[in-house]
């Protein structure tokens, strides 16, 4: 019996120790942790937490914590004296990501107003299902399209890549078919209207509407097609291009440079640093280029235009550019999904020229002054040019069918554009030198 005593003593000691340890943990969580949190947390953050907790617990409107968080974040962004700052709420986050990447999830078709398929993208999941020019969409996931508006139909067809949408279609011969189509990443078209406008001299034209992750590859494909058609000089059209992703603008400039500086970045925090062209993308370092710009050429457009001019790779033609010489930082958050965008610094041209004209205005005209100034174009002309540039080129595989079934899609003539004519004449003169 005497040998059992130490065992009983140890068990009692362990029990007492466990009780004391648990008590310390509870005391720590109840007293020490809040005190440590209060001592280590900035007073502004504690105040925000107090306001949020008070509203959630005591307001008769019973706001949720997430709603208050979103409202607070939106309010902070709105309080900045920053014309480029933005709060992107959960409802808009998908569109924001699609715009910045140049990709969205969908089935990859061009539709007319009667929901007839003008053409599918070649090699898309839709095309692989045998859906083609002239097919009419009747139902989407069992719902008749006649009961939906265009926005609803677009939303139904779009969605996360990898998900499936059910379609009921009527073929040209009247046959009704049903297909399950897997959504996939679909590029938004940022490069358009590539064409040879003067075959005799090989003058080519291409328009870039914005800079997204898909833009450099789109431009590369367009330039390869133009080269095959005999391109000897290029009109790079950046009119109405308000910018986009800085790195993608740098990659676009890289096609025409040989590794030189594209721009200088001066962040709010830290030292100025340089961004260089990617020498591996230097496919057209000697191609004669004129860049068309106007008052709505901004940000990334100004980066590309300034870099090509500073390194004597292009002349600028048009009117003074917008003057957006700052870059934004984007922070994305989860639960709830939202993002904030705010100005984080300035960028300058390779030669050190300040472009920005809206923030801390010093009264001096900024933006880029073209080498060849042209008379500002009328609103009607600008609208016609933008509409033409927004048209998507019909894939060669479907060109004959589209011409037969949708002749109106191909019959719109290029609008008269004196700026392109002037740029072409200047390039012809340069080629003759």
Phi and psi in degrees as a GROMACS rama.xvg file:
@    title "Ramachandran Plot"
@    xaxis  label "Phi"
@    yaxis  label "Psi"
@TYPE xy
-64.7417  -25.7756  UNK-2
-75.9424  -18.4236  UNK-3
-80.6771  -18.5087  UNK-4
-59.0742  -46.835  UNK-5
-59.2243  -35.6015  UNK-6
-64.8187  -44.4614  UNK-7
-62.6538  -41.0718  UNK-8
-62.853  -43.1879  UNK-9
-65.5203  -41.3151  UNK-10
-63.3283  -44.4693  UNK-11
-63.9555  -38.6825  UNK-12
-64.8868  -41.276  UNK-13
-65.6782  -39.5485  UNK-14
-63.5544  -45.1694  UNK-15
-62.3255  -41.186  UNK-16
-63.5045  -40.7618  UNK-17
-63.8434  -40.5568  UNK-18
-63.4504  -42.8818  UNK-19
-64.8047  -40.5374  UNK-20
-64.9639  -43.8216  UNK-21
-62.9314  -38.6963  UNK-22
-63.1307  -40.4871  UNK-23
-64.8183  -40.0199  UNK-24
-63.682  -44.9957  UNK-25
-65.2277  -41.7249  UNK-26
-63.6706  -40.2674  UNK-27
-63.3615  -43.3287  UNK-28
-68.0093  -36.5269  UNK-29
-81.6009  -32.0689  UNK-30
-119.156  -54.0715  UNK-31
-70.7549  -44.6507  UNK-32
-61.3139  -48.4265  UNK-33
-60.2899  -38.0813  UNK-34
-64.4935  -43.8354  UNK-35
-64.31  -41.7444  UNK-36
-60.0821  -43.3509  UNK-37
-66.9255  -38.8194  UNK-38
-71.0789  -31.2127  UNK-39
-98.226  -8.46257  UNK-40
-100.67  132.59  UNK-41
-56.2164  145.739  UNK-42
-60.6843  -33.6909  UNK-43
-62.2455  -41.073  UNK-44
-66.9197  -40.9706  UNK-45
-62.4357  -39.3813  UNK-46
-63.367  -43.375  UNK-47
-62.1847  -42.0548  UNK-48
-63.3086  -39.617  UNK-49
-65.0627  -43.6208  UNK-50
-61.8061  -45.495  UNK-51
-62.3643  -48.3393  UNK-52
-60.8164  -40.7583  UNK-53
-64.8795  -42.4394  UNK-54
-67.9677  -41.4845  UNK-55
-63.3198  -40.143  UNK-56
-83.1982  -32.3713  UNK-57
-119.205  -15.536  UNK-58
-72.1762  136.566  UNK-59
-70.1677  -12.3105  UNK-60
-87.5023  -3.62969  UNK-61
47.1801  57.3523  UNK-62
-69.9664  148.667  UNK-63
-84.2272  157.254  UNK-64
-61.2627  -38.6756  UNK-65
-67.9566  -38.0608  UNK-66
-64.1087  -41.2817  UNK-67
-67.2885  -37.77  UNK-68
-61.1712  -46.1932  UNK-69
-63.1066  -43.2846  UNK-70
-64.5008  -38.7584  UNK-71
-65.9424  -43.4418  UNK-72
-64.2394  -42.5781  UNK-73
-62.891  -40.1453  UNK-74
-64.9164  -39.4711  UNK-75
-65.8203  -42.6283  UNK-76
-64.7983  -41.643  UNK-77
-65.7741  -25.4683  UNK-78
-75.4577  -15.1802  UNK-79
-71.0337  143.014  UNK-80
-86.5556  60.4422  UNK-81
-128.37  107.082  UNK-82
-66.7566  -13.8248  UNK-83
-106.181  -1.86105  UNK-84
-73.5151  151.512  UNK-85
-155.714  147.664  UNK-86
-110.489  124.798  UNK-87
-107.773  106.172  UNK-88
-74.0983  168.82  UNK-89
-54.1256  -36.1093  UNK-90
-66.6786  -23.5344  UNK-91
-107.969  -0.554148  UNK-92
-66.1034  -35.3338  UNK-93
-66.1483  -45.1994  UNK-94
-62.2787  -37.9425  UNK-95
-63.0577  -43.6063  UNK-96
-67.6362  -38.0381  UNK-97
-63.8185  -40.7757  UNK-98
-65.5068  -40.0537  UNK-99
-76.6172  -28.4169  UNK-100
-95.271  -19.3472  UNK-101
76.8456  11.1054  UNK-102
-128.955  143.801  UNK-103
-142.86  162.997  UNK-104
-90.2735  127.772  UNK-105
-168.553  -166.571  UNK-106
-102.496  -6.96217  UNK-107
72.745  56.2906  UNK-108
-134.943  153.232  UNK-109
-101.282  125.397  UNK-110
-115.219  150.992  UNK-111
-95.6261  -176.101  UNK-112
-68.186  -18.1958  UNK-113
-98.3794  13.9863  UNK-114
64.5436  28.9286  UNK-115
-88.0041  143.153  UNK-116
-82.5836  115.595  UNK-117
-72.0311  -47.5435  UNK-118
-167.123  148.197  UNK-119
-91.2405  160.657  UNK-120
-69.1457  133.099  UNK-121
-57.2693  141.54  UNK-122
66.6773  11.3385  UNK-123
-78.2232  164.537  UNK-124
-60.1677  -33.6733  UNK-125
-62.9519  -48.5883  UNK-126
-62.646  -37.0937  UNK-127
-67.1743  -20.7425  UNK-128
-85.6006  4.11327  UNK-129
83.4547  9.37316  UNK-130
-82.312  130.691  UNK-131
-146.68  -176.316  UNK-132
-54.6867  130.689  UNK-133
96.6873  -16.4997  UNK-134
-66.7049  143.491  UNK-135
-113.305  129.05  UNK-136
-79.4017  123.907  UNK-137
-101.717  -42.268  UNK-138
-137.791  149.31  UNK-139
-125.363  116.174  UNK-140
51.0082  43.7261  UNK-141
81.891  -1.38931  UNK-142
-106.13  129.804  UNK-143
-67.042  131.151  UNK-144
-67.2506  -21.0587  UNK-145
-67.2049  -16.7143  UNK-146
-96.8084  2.93975  UNK-147
-119.125  150.121  UNK-148
-87.3071  173.042  UNK-149
-63.2231  -37.324  UNK-150
-65.0106  -40.5309  UNK-151
-65.321  -40.8106  UNK-152
-64.7831  -44.1044  UNK-153
-59.935  -42.4902  UNK-154
-63.9815  -40.5612  UNK-155
-64.4225  -38.0823  UNK-156
-77.3928  -27.9461  UNK-157
-83.8399  165.558  UNK-158
158.766  179.514  UNK-159
-65.0438  130.399  UNK-160
-54.4272  137.068  UNK-161
101.968  -22.0118  UNK-162
-80.5974  163.656  UNK-163
-117.17  142.975  UNK-164
-124.031  137.51  UNK-165
-93.4658  130.487  UNK-166
-122.388  137.562  UNK-167
-110.808  127.509  UNK-168
-129.744  155.348  UNK-169
-110.139  120.652  UNK-170
-76.2325  167.968  UNK-171
-59.0715  -31.5904  UNK-172
-83.935  6.36541  UNK-173
92.1387  -9.41185  UNK-174
-66.1614  137.461  UNK-175
-97.9906  126.472  UNK-176
-129.088  156.259  UNK-177
-122.729  137.495  UNK-178
-136.484  143.09  UNK-179
-103.578  114.341  UNK-180
-111.762  127.369  UNK-181
-84.3723  124.54  UNK-182
-65.0944  150.995  UNK-183
-144.644  163.965  UNK-184
-61.3481  128.525  UNK-185
-120.404  125.236  UNK-186
-72.706  133.981  UNK-187
-78.6027  142.708  UNK-188
-83.2722  112.07  UNK-189
-104.924  -16.5935  UNK-190
-116.323  128.649  UNK-191
-149.393  175.761  UNK-192
57.7425  35.9717  UNK-193
-75.7301  130.079  UNK-194
-163.272  156.669  UNK-195
-92.263  113.874  UNK-196
-95.6023  -13.25  UNK-197
-142.557  95.4649  UNK-198
-65.8969  -33.8301  UNK-199
-60.8636  -40.228  UNK-200
-105.918  -1.94267  UNK-201
70.0777  35.2057  UNK-202
-85.0925  120.098  UNK-203
-108.551  159.177  UNK-204
-137.633  136.476  UNK-205
-144.646  143.376  UNK-206
-116.011  135.887  UNK-207
-114.879  118.895  UNK-208
-84.9447  -30.3931  UNK-209
-165.624  171.813  UNK-210
-113.909  111.939  UNK-211
-129.28  176.384  UNK-212
-63.023  -22.365  UNK-213
-84.6216  -13.2501  UNK-214
-62.4622  -49.1586  UNK-215
-56.6168  -42.7405  UNK-216
-69.2595  -38.2564  UNK-217
-60.1551  -44.8514  UNK-218
-65.3253  -41.5015  UNK-219
-58.4507  -44.8406  UNK-220
-63.9864  -42.0517  UNK-221
-63.4868  -43.7605  UNK-222
-66.9568  -34.816  UNK-223
-64.8856  -40.773  UNK-224
-64.3967  -42.0557  UNK-225
-66.9771  -36.6712  UNK-226
-62.187  -41.1283  UNK-227
-64.6824  -24.3532  UNK-228
-91.2598  1.6881  UNK-229
101.184  26.2428  UNK-230
-60.0388  128.832  UNK-231
-118.143  -18.509  UNK-232
-157.476  157.695  UNK-233
-133.091  135.508  UNK-234
-98.6541  109.681  UNK-235
-94.1104  108.883  UNK-236
-94.9142  109.931  UNK-237
-113.459  18.7228  UNK-238
-65.1195  141.788  UNK-239
66.4071  10.7931  UNK-240
-92.7306  107.265  UNK-241
-85.6317  1.74999  UNK-242
116.353  -140.923  UNK-243
142.027  -134.239  UNK-244
-83.4266  124.887  UNK-245
-59.6699  -44.4318  UNK-246
-62.5814  -34.6302  UNK-247
-71.7403  -33.4135  UNK-248
-65.3283  -40.346  UNK-249
-62.263  -41.4369  UNK-250
-64.2485  -37.498  UNK-251
-62.5724  -46.399  UNK-252
-60.5419  -31.9577  UNK-253
-61.2046  -28.9001  UNK-254
-61.0657  -26.9785  UNK-255
-109.512  -0.10129  UNK-256
-114.704  -178.229  UNK-257
-131.223  43.8448  UNK-258
93.9118  9.05548  UNK-259
-74.169  175.281  UNK-260
-66.5824  132.76  UNK-261
-95.7505  -42.3186  UNK-262
-161.399  165.765  UNK-263
-109.75  133.65  UNK-264
-110.01  128.62  UNK-265
-119.915  90.4205  UNK-266
-73.5172  161.131  UNK-267
-64.3998  -35.8219  UNK-268
-118.629  123.683  UNK-269
106.945  177.99  UNK-270
-88.5972  158.071  UNK-271
-63.3977  141.969  UNK-272
-141.072  166.279  UNK-273
-109.719  146.981  UNK-274
-114.905  126.454  UNK-275
-106.44  153.14  UNK-276
-67.531  148.142  UNK-277
-82.5303  110.048  UNK-278
-62.0245  -25.2315  UNK-279
-70.8756  -17.1149  UNK-280
-94.0131  0.390815  UNK-281
-73.377  84.5512  UNK-282
-98.8907  -21.4397  UNK-283
-134.236  53.893  UNK-284
-70.9108  -14.0064  UNK-285
-118.359  4.19993  UNK-286
-71.8275  125.646  UNK-287
-61.7221  131.702  UNK-288
-136.008  138.406  UNK-289
-119.735  131.665  UNK-290
-103.081  121.716  UNK-291
-87.6598  127.939  UNK-292
-135.549  156.087  UNK-293
-144.511  -168.558  UNK-294
-67.6855  -10.1171  UNK-295
-109.907  19.7269  UNK-296
-92.293  117.209  UNK-297
-140.929  160.998  UNK-298
55.6973  -111.151  UNK-299
-58.6505  -33.8772  UNK-300
-62.0983  -40.9643  UNK-301
-70.542  -32.8754  UNK-302
-61.4612  -49.5132  UNK-303
-63.7034  -48.832  UNK-304
-61.3452  -44.7298  UNK-305
-65.8445  -41.066  UNK-306
-63.3998  -44.4408  UNK-307
-66.7812  -36.8947  UNK-308
-73.0294  -43.7747  UNK-309
-61.2261  -29.1651  UNK-310
-100.242  20.1378  UNK-311
54.7609  35.9328  UNK-312
-101.608  -9.57823  UNK-313
-162.539  157.487  UNK-314
-105.692  148.451  UNK-315
-101.03  140.27  UNK-316
-136.906  137.09  UNK-317
137.996  -132.523  UNK-318
-123.147  166.599  UNK-319
-55.3599  137.545  UNK-320
-75.4719  175.076  UNK-321
-62.3872  -44.9782  UNK-322
94.7289  49.2388  UNK-323
-108.7  95.3048  UNK-324
-111.276  40.0536  UNK-325
-129.558  156.33  UNK-326
-118.962  152.998  UNK-327
-108.431  151.243  UNK-328
-105.467  135.642  UNK-329
-115.506  126.848  UNK-330
-118.285  126.74  UNK-331
-106.732  144.415  UNK-332
-129.229  157.009  UNK-333
-120.553  152.205  UNK-334
53.178  68.8204  UNK-335
-85.3578  160.335  UNK-336
-77.7501  119.069  UNK-337
-158.867  171.456  UNK-338
-144.11  155.887  UNK-339
-126.596  145.388  UNK-340
-128.958  132.365  UNK-341
-150.72  158.542  UNK-342
-73.6795  126.268  UNK-343
-114.394  -6.21266  UNK-344
171.245  -179.761  UNK-345
-109.512  152.132  UNK-346
-120.957  148.813  UNK-347
-122.229  161.763  UNK-348
-70.2499  165.473  UNK-349
-54.1723  -32.8729  UNK-350
-83.02  -2.21728  UNK-351
94.3286  11.8178  UNK-352
-75.4412  135.461  UNK-353
-82.6543  129.208  UNK-354
-98.5995  -35.3032  UNK-355
-59.8482  136.616  UNK-356
-128.52  -6.46407  UNK-357
-101.932  -34.151  UNK-358
-97.5062  133.249  UNK-359
50.5105  54.6818  UNK-360
-61.0933  123.308  UNK-361
-96.3716  9.18475  UNK-362
84.2377  -6.01447  UNK-363
-94.1334  146.629  UNK-364
-71.6329  126.556  UNK-365
-115.719  -152.863  UNK-366
75.0457  -171.654  UNK-367
-110.372  126.901  UNK-368
-88.1347  122.146  UNK-369
-64.3455  156.936  UNK-370
-69.2656  -34.4201  UNK-371
-121.561  106.252  UNK-372
-83.1413  135.1  UNK-373
-119.833  161.086  UNK-374
-68.4843  136.013  UNK-375
-58.6907  137.455  UNK-376
-81.3119  151.622  UNK-377
-70.0463  161.845  UNK-378
-61.5997  -39.1004  UNK-379
-63.9424  -42.4628  UNK-380
-64.5202  -44.0656  UNK-381
-60.3169  -44.0269  UNK-382
-63.1816  -40.1904  UNK-383
-65.7004  -39.6363  UNK-384
-65.8882  -43.5612  UNK-385
-65.1604  -39.9953  UNK-386
-63.9488  -42.8542  UNK-387
-62.9565  -44.5665  UNK-388
-67.1762  -23.6636  UNK-389
-80.7349  -10.6253  UNK-390
-69.1331  139.074  UNK-391
-91.8862  130.811  UNK-392
-64.2353  132.306  UNK-393
-73.3147  126.252  UNK-394
-58.0782  140.704  UNK-395
-55.9824  -33.1426  UNK-396
-59.2713  -30.4374  UNK-397
-110.354  5.59995  UNK-398
-59.6179  -44.3681  UNK-399
-64.6796  -45.0094  UNK-400
-65.5232  -40.6375  UNK-401
-64.6918  -41.5402  UNK-402
-60.8531  -34.6447  UNK-403
-79.4171  -44.455  UNK-404
-92.4119  -28.1305  UNK-405
-132.082  59.2723  UNK-406
-59.9453  -29.1511  UNK-407
-63.1334  -26.3357  UNK-408
-67.9872  -28.9362  UNK-409
-103.636  -9.55498  UNK-410
-90.6588  -5.15591  UNK-411
-69.9675  119.196  UNK-412
-75.619  153.686  UNK-413
-60.5854  131.267  UNK-414
-66.4714  152.349  UNK-415
-62.5361  132.825  UNK-416
-143.28  95.5821  UNK-417
-62.7131  -29.6074  UNK-418
-65.2877  -43.3906  UNK-419
-64.64  -39.949  UNK-420
-61.8213  -42.6338  UNK-421
-66.0426  -41.4522  UNK-422
-63.4128  -40.6924  UNK-423
-62.4166  -43.3894  UNK-424
-63.3604  -37.5662  UNK-425
-66.8368  -41.1339  UNK-426
-66.4219  -38.5154  UNK-427
-60.9324  -43.4878  UNK-428
-62.5118  -39.7104  UNK-429
-65.548  -38.5263  UNK-430
-65.891  -28.8432  UNK-431
-79.9878  -13.5372  UNK-432
